[in-house]
Amino acid sequence: MPTTDLSLEHILANTYTTSDAYKRLLVLEDVLQHSLFEKGAGTAGVQELLKERSAMSGDHGATKAVAAWNADFLSRFKKESLNADMQTLKNAVEQLPKLIVYAPVVFDAAQIQMIGTWCRQNIDPKLLLDMRIDPEAGGGCMFVWRDTLHDFSLRYFLKKRRAEFAKIMSAHTEALTKTNPSSPAR
């Protein structure tokens, strides 16, 4: 198998989240085990097995991503060292820097790629995103980088400026009551 850095290059070329990295490693391991141990055809049949799996599986994204990895990379896995090589890759992925992102919505693949590409260009070239859903972060997001939480949610700013918002709401309610005396004051 290639060195871990070279292996990670292939994986990171089209993988931006921790969950996608682990799914794709599972697909890779499954297909390589099937190819090397069951069919006995070696890694030459990996692309064919990936096509079959993609047709049968509900997760086309993971199989398509693994199929896009360099054929030379895929052919370097050997029967004798497959388990050790896969464990090395899993450990290497575990050690990558992670940016935890709390967002109020689920991002689609194109949005994740855009965010992941920006983060790799501006923060760390080997970064993986750990995407989490937090509906209360509406109007923004929060992220954790190097054990520090950075909160840019609307909830945070509303809480931070609670007194200002209370004054604005009070003034608005008062003005509304003066212009329309029949409306109930809140």
HELIX and SHEET records of a PDB file:
HELIX    1   1 THR A    4  LEU A   12  1                                   9    
HELIX    2   2 THR A   18  GLN A   33  1                                  16    
HELIX    3   3 HIS A   34  LYS A   39  3                                   6    
HELIX    4   4 GLY A   42  GLY A   45  5                                   4    
HELIX    5   5 VAL A   46  MET A   56  1                                  11    
HELIX    6   6 HIS A   60  ALA A   68  1                                   9    
HELIX    7   7 ALA A   71  SER A   75  1                                   5    
HELIX    8   8 LYS A   79  SER A   81  5                                   3    
HELIX    9   9 LEU A   82  GLN A   95  1                                  14    
HELIX   10  10 ALA A  109  ASN A  122  1                                  14    
HELIX   11  11 PRO A  135  ALA A  137  5                                   3    
HELIX   12  12 LEU A  154  LYS A  160  1                                   7    
HELIX   13  13 ARG A  162  THR A  179  1                                  18    
SHEET    1   A 4 LEU A 128  ILE A 133  0                                        
SHEET    2   A 4 LYS A  98  ALA A 103  1                                        
SHEET    3   A 4 MET A 142  TRP A 145 -1                                        
SHEET    4   A 4 THR A 148  ASP A 151 -1                                        
END                                                                             
